[in-house]
Amino acid sequence: MNQVSSNANAVPNQAQPSGYDPVLITVYLTLVVFGMVAVYSATIAQAFETGDSFVYLRKNAINISIALIAMMFTARIPVALLRKYAWYILFAGIGLLTLVLVPSIGVEVNGSTRWMKVGSWLFQPSEFAELMFLVFVAHYLSSRKNRLSSLLADVMPIVLIFIVFAGLLVAEPDLGSAVVLGAVLMSVLYLSGLRGSHIVLFSILALLALGYLILEESYRLVRVMSFLNPWEDPYESGFQLVQSLIALGRGEWFGVGLGTSVQKLFYLPYAGSDFLLAVIGEELGFVGICVVISLFVVLIWKIFHISWLAASVGDEFSKVLAQAIAMLIAISAIVNMGVNMGSLPTKGLTLPFMSEGGSSLVAYSIAIGIVSSINRDAQLQGAR
């Protein structure tokens, strides 16, 4: 009788939500696998020259393995810890961007000092520093809910911190990442209730600063001019864009076939990274590009949906952080696609989750892990 009573009073253990939204993870993994296949195809010519046709595939597989581990580890970190240590995370991001400028620590590649070396792994600190900055942005804005009316007291502090980050990025130099981060910040400020007049003011100031930085360095001005008319100098300043447009033109509707791109055969520079979309367009055509765009649209929609779940349980920090991550992925993808299609000046930004490059893949995977953690915490709070 006592045993029956004990069993009757026992509360069954309820399964805790994992946080892994099936749509989010499926689209994320699809982009990663799609990217692995595309990078293998795009780099086959360079790999053949090394005598090992699988060298880049193995390298990419290792990067993917690290990225998946990083994503799963981050997904288990409570969002409350990110909020609690937001200031420390901010200083860590500034520290990374500062260290890369130290001559004995930073590694110069192609004229830019954007990399650091840990053992045999070369990584780009800015990819992680951007995410660190957004964690602090979420902390800052969530503590000022519905109080962005004062330009000096509420908005300028976060803008000044952004200027520090942007200045360090430009010093590498990496103007493209600074522009993307600025666009993400403006988007998040708008979503958090910043006045339209303030958005216009900051946009004008940002354009003036961008114009000055372009005119200050001749190579930036050359990039802008070649973007406006790449065919004027198709073998020098306009070479990358011309080869990208040729690749996209050859692909037409359905492509020339997976693995049969011609432009990747030492015509298109950075075929596995910056111009991976052009190779996809050549081999899989307009349809292949539409598939890639559709995957990003679904991914970004799902992250915004998770931000809404966080808002529904009153977690302002998680809501803003999810929105910031969604905008980071969206703007980075738009910029990369715009460069490949000739809609934006040439800039060395990768296609999130897909392009060759371990730093980018790991950083964006960590972002997906954070979104999964936000989703889990929102489900837990909603169940109470």
C-alpha positions in Angstrom: 0.0 0.0 0.0 2.8 2.4 0.9 4.5 1.6 -2.4 1.3 2.3 -4.3 0.9 5.6 -2.4 4.5 6.6 -3.1 4.1 5.9 -6.8 0.9 7.9 -6.9 2.5 10.9 -5.3 5.6 10.7 -7.4 6.0 13.5 -10.0 7.1 12.2 -13.3 10.4 13.6 -14.7 9.6 16.0 -17.5 12.0 16.0 -20.4 13.9 19.3 -20.6 13.8 21.0 -24.0 17.1 20.7 -25.9 16.8 24.1 -27.6 17.6 22.5 -31.0 14.8 23.8 -33.2 14.5 21.2 -36.0 14.0 23.9 -38.7 16.9 26.0 -37.5 19.3 23.0 -37.3 18.2 21.4 -40.5 18.7 24.6 -42.5 22.1 25.3 -40.8 23.4 21.8 -41.5 22.1 22.0 -45.1 24.0 25.2 -45.7 27.1 23.7 -44.1 27.0 20.5 -46.2 26.0 22.4 -49.4 29.0 24.6 -48.7 31.3 21.7 -48.2 30.4 20.2 -51.6 30.6 23.6 -53.3 34.0 24.4 -51.8 35.3 21.0 -52.8 34.2 21.6 -56.4 35.5 25.2 -56.4 39.0 24.4 -55.1 39.6 21.2 -57.1 42.0 22.9 -59.4 44.2 24.3 -56.6 44.1 21.0 -54.8 45.2 19.1 -58.0 48.3 21.4 -58.1 49.3 20.2 -54.6 49.2 16.6 -55.7 46.3 15.8 -53.3 42.8 16.4 -54.7 41.3 16.0 -51.3 43.5 18.4 -49.3 40.9 21.2 -49.2 38.1 18.8 -48.6 39.9 17.4 -45.5 40.7 20.9 -44.3 37.0 21.9 -44.7 35.9 18.7 -42.9 38.1 19.5 -39.9 36.7 23.1 -39.8 33.2 21.7 -39.9 33.9 19.3 -37.1 35.3 22.1 -34.9 32.3 24.3 -35.9 29.8 21.6 -34.9 31.5 21.1 -31.5 31.6 24.8 -30.9 27.9 25.1 -31.8 26.8 22.3 -29.5 29.0 23.6 -26.7 27.6 27.1 -27.0 24.0 25.8 -27.1 24.5 24.4 -23.6 25.6 27.8 -22.1 22.7 29.5 -20.3 21.9 32.9 -21.9 22.0 34.4 -18.4 25.7 33.9 -18.3 26.2 35.9 -21.5 24.2 38.7 -20.0 26.1 38.5 -16.7 29.5 38.6 -18.3 28.6 41.0 -21.2 31.2 43.6 -20.2 34.0 41.0 -20.0 32.9 39.6 -23.4 33.1 43.2 -24.8 36.6 43.7 -23.4 37.7 40.3 -24.8 36.5 41.4 -28.2 38.5 44.6 -28.0 41.5 42.7 -26.8 41.4 40.3 -29.8 41.2 43.2 -32.3 44.1 44.9 -30.5 46.3 41.9 -30.3 46.0 41.2 -34.0 47.6 44.6 -34.6 50.7 43.7 -32.5 53.5 42.9 -35.1 54.8 39.9 -33.2 51.2 38.4 -32.8 49.3 39.4 -35.9 49.9 37.6 -39.2 49.8 39.5 -42.5 48.1 37.9 -45.4 47.6 39.6 -48.8 48.6 43.0 -47.3 46.2 42.9 -44.3 46.9 42.0 -40.7 43.7 40.2 -39.9 44.9 36.9 -38.6 46.4 35.3 -35.6 48.0 31.9 -35.4 47.3 29.3 -32.7 49.5 26.2 -33.3 48.9 25.4 -36.9 45.4 27.1 -37.0 45.2 30.5 -38.6 42.1 32.3 -37.5 40.5 35.7 -37.9 39.7 37.4 -34.6 37.3 39.9 -36.2 34.8 37.1 -36.9 34.5 36.4 -33.2 34.9 40.0 -32.0 31.8 41.0 -34.0 29.7 38.4 -32.1 31.2 39.6 -28.8 30.2 43.2 -29.6 26.6 42.1 -30.4 26.4 40.3 -27.0 27.2 43.6 -25.3 24.8 45.5 -27.6 22.0 43.2 -26.5 23.0 43.7 -22.8 23.1 47.5 -23.3 19.8 47.8 -25.2 17.9 45.4 -22.9 18.8 47.5 -19.9 17.3 50.6 -21.7 14.0 49.1 -22.8 11.8 51.8 -24.4 14.3 54.4 -23.3 16.2 55.3 -26.5 14.7 58.8 -26.7 17.9 60.6 -25.6 20.6 60.8 -28.2 23.3 61.7 -25.8 22.4 59.6 -22.7 21.0 56.4 -24.4 22.4 56.1 -27.9 25.9 57.8 -28.0 27.5 55.4 -25.5 26.9 52.3 -27.7 27.9 54.3 -30.8 31.2 55.3 -29.2 31.9 51.7 -28.3 31.2 50.8 -31.9 33.6 53.5 -33.1 36.3 51.8 -31.1 35.6 48.4 -32.7 35.3 50.0 -36.2 38.6 51.9 -35.7 40.4 48.7 -34.8 38.9 46.9 -37.8 39.8 49.7 -40.2 43.4 49.6 -38.8 43.8 45.9 -40.0 42.5 47.1 -42.6 39.1 45.5 -42.8 36.6 48.3 -43.8 34.1 45.7 -45.0 33.6 44.1 -41.6 33.3 47.6 -40.0 30.6 48.5 -42.5 28.7 45.3 -41.9 28.9 45.7 -38.1 27.7 49.3 -38.4 24.8 48.2 -40.5 23.9 45.5 -38.0 24.0 48.0 -35.1 21.8 50.5 -37.0 19.3 47.7 -37.7 19.2 46.6 -34.1 18.8 50.2 -32.8 15.9 50.6 -35.2 14.3 47.4 -34.0 14.8 48.6 -30.4 12.9 51.8 -31.0 15.5 54.4 -32.1 13.8 57.4 -33.6 13.7 57.7 -37.4 15.4 61.1 -37.3 18.3 59.6 -35.4 18.6 56.8 -37.9 18.8 59.4 -40.7 21.4 61.4 -38.8 23.6 58.4 -38.1 23.2 57.2 -41.7 24.4 60.5 -43.1 27.4 60.6 -40.7 28.3 57.0 -41.6 28.2 57.7 -45.3 30.4 60.7 -44.8 32.9 58.7 -42.8 32.8 55.9 -45.4 33.4 58.3 -48.2 36.4 59.8 -46.4 37.9 56.3 -45.8 37.4 55.4 -49.4 39.1 58.6 -50.7 41.9 58.2 -48.1 43.2 54.9 -49.6 43.7 54.8 -53.4 43.0 51.0 -53.6 39.6 51.5 -52.1 38.8 54.2 -54.6 40.0 51.9 -57.4 37.6 49.2 -56.2 34.7 51.5 -56.2 35.5 52.8 -59.7 36.0 49.2 -61.1 32.7 48.2 -59.5 31.0 51.0 -61.5 32.5 49.8 -64.7 34.5 46.6 -64.4 34.8 46.2 -68.2 36.9 49.3 -68.4 39.9 47.4 -66.9 38.9 43.7 -67.1 42.4 42.3 -66.6 43.4 44.4 -63.6 41.1 46.3 -61.2 37.9 44.8 -62.7 39.2 41.2 -63.1 37.5 39.6 -60.1 34.1 41.1 -60.8 34.3 40.3 -64.6 35.2 36.7 -63.9 32.4 36.4 -61.4 29.9 37.9 -63.9 31.1 35.5 -66.6 30.6 32.6 -64.3 27.1 33.6 -63.4 26.3 34.2 -67.1 27.5 30.8 -68.1 25.3 29.1 -65.5 22.1 30.5 -67.0 19.0 28.8 -65.5 20.2 25.3 -64.5 24.0 25.6 -64.7 26.7 23.7 -66.6 26.7 20.8 -64.0 28.2 20.2 -60.6 32.0 20.1 -60.8 32.2 21.4 -64.4 32.8 25.1 -63.8 35.4 26.6 -66.1 35.9 29.9 -64.2 37.2 28.1 -61.1 40.1 26.9 -63.1 42.4 29.7 -62.1 40.2 32.4 -63.7 38.1 33.3 -60.7 40.1 34.5 -57.7 39.1 33.2 -54.3 36.6 30.7 -55.8 36.3 28.8 -52.6 35.7 31.8 -50.3 34.7 35.3 -51.5 33.3 34.2 -54.9 31.9 30.8 -54.0 28.4 31.9 -55.0 29.7 32.6 -58.5 30.9 29.0 -58.8 27.5 27.8 -57.5 25.8 30.0 -60.1 27.9 28.6 -62.9 27.5 25.0 -61.9 23.9 25.0 -60.7 22.6 28.1 -62.4 19.9 30.6 -61.3 18.0 27.7 -59.7 21.0 26.9 -57.5 21.4 30.5 -56.4 17.7 30.7 -55.6 18.0 27.6 -53.4 20.9 29.2 -51.4 18.9 32.4 -51.0 15.8 30.5 -49.9 17.8 28.6 -47.2 19.1 31.9 -45.8 15.6 33.4 -45.8 14.2 30.4 -43.9 17.2 30.5 -41.4 16.8 34.3 -40.7 13.0 33.9 -40.4 13.4 31.1 -37.9 15.9 33.2 -35.8 13.5 36.1 -35.7 10.8 33.7 -34.7 12.9 32.5 -31.8 13.5 36.2 -30.8 9.7 36.6 -30.7 9.5 33.6 -28.4 12.1 35.2 -26.1 10.1 38.5 -26.1 6.9 36.6 -25.3 8.4 35.4 -22.0 9.8 38.9 -21.2 13.5 38.1 -22.0 14.5 41.4 -23.6 18.2 40.5 -23.7 17.6 37.3 -25.6 15.2 39.0 -28.0 17.7 41.7 -29.0 20.6 39.2 -29.2 18.7 36.9 -31.5 17.7 39.9 -33.7 21.3 41.0 -33.8 22.5 37.6 -34.9 19.8 37.4 -37.6 20.8 40.7 -39.0 24.5 39.8 -38.9 23.8 36.7 -41.0 21.4 38.5 -43.3 23.6 41.5 -44.0 26.8 39.4 -44.4 25.0 37.1 -46.9 23.5 40.1 -48.8 26.9 41.8 -49.0 28.7 38.6 -50.3 25.9 38.0 -52.8 25.9 41.6 -53.9 29.7 41.5 -54.5 29.3 38.3 -56.6 26.5 39.7 -58.7 28.2 43.1 -59.2 25.7 45.0 -57.1 28.3 46.0 -54.5 32.0 46.9 -54.6 34.4 43.9 -54.3 35.1 43.2 -50.6 36.6 40.1 -48.9 33.6 38.9 -47.0 32.7 35.2 -47.0 29.2 33.7 -47.5 28.1 32.6 -44.0 28.2 28.8 -43.3 29.3 28.0 -46.8 32.6 29.7 -47.9 36.0 28.2 -47.2 37.4 29.6 -44.0 37.4 28.1 -40.5 37.0 31.4 -38.6 33.9 32.4 -40.3 32.3 28.9 -40.1 33.1 28.5 -36.4 31.9 32.0 -35.5 28.6 31.7 -37.3 28.2 28.2 -35.8 28.7 29.7 -32.3 25.9 32.2 -33.2 23.6 29.3 -34.1 24.5 27.7 -30.7 23.5 31.0 -28.9 20.2 31.1 -30.8 19.6 27.4 -29.7 20.3 28.4 -26.1 17.9 31.3 -26.4 15.3 28.9 -27.8 15.8 26.5 -24.9 15.6 29.2 -22.2 12.4 30.6 -23.8 10.8 27.2 -23.9 11.7 26.6 -20.2 10.3 30.0 -19.1 7.2 29.5 -21.2 6.5 26.1 -19.6 6.6 27.6 -16.1 
